[in-house]
Amino acid sequence: MTNTLMRFAHLEQRLKWMAFALGLGSAVCVVFDNQLGAMLLSLPFCLIWIYCAWLHGERQLKYINMLFTALYIYGLWRYYDLHLAAL
């Protein structure tokens, strides 16, 4: 498992910049009342930070982002169930 995680360790800084862009995009979506866009951008943001926390063994950061990931997955499922399944 560790070898698989470390395979992309050299990309960590790029991933952090990508997470920054996703977080910024998510904030813009919130400001413009685009709930779906915010969730779609926040989910990969959390996944990147889970990966970065696993690289460094930052347990608290990893578990907080795992919680947010679960909430975003539930939110996306609920959005689909309420808005798209009725079509």
Secondary structure by P-SEA (a helix, b strand, c coil): ccccccccccaaaaaaaaaaaaaaaaaaaaaaccaaaaaaaaaaaaaaaaaaaaaacaaaaaaaaaaaaaaaaaaaaaaaacccccc
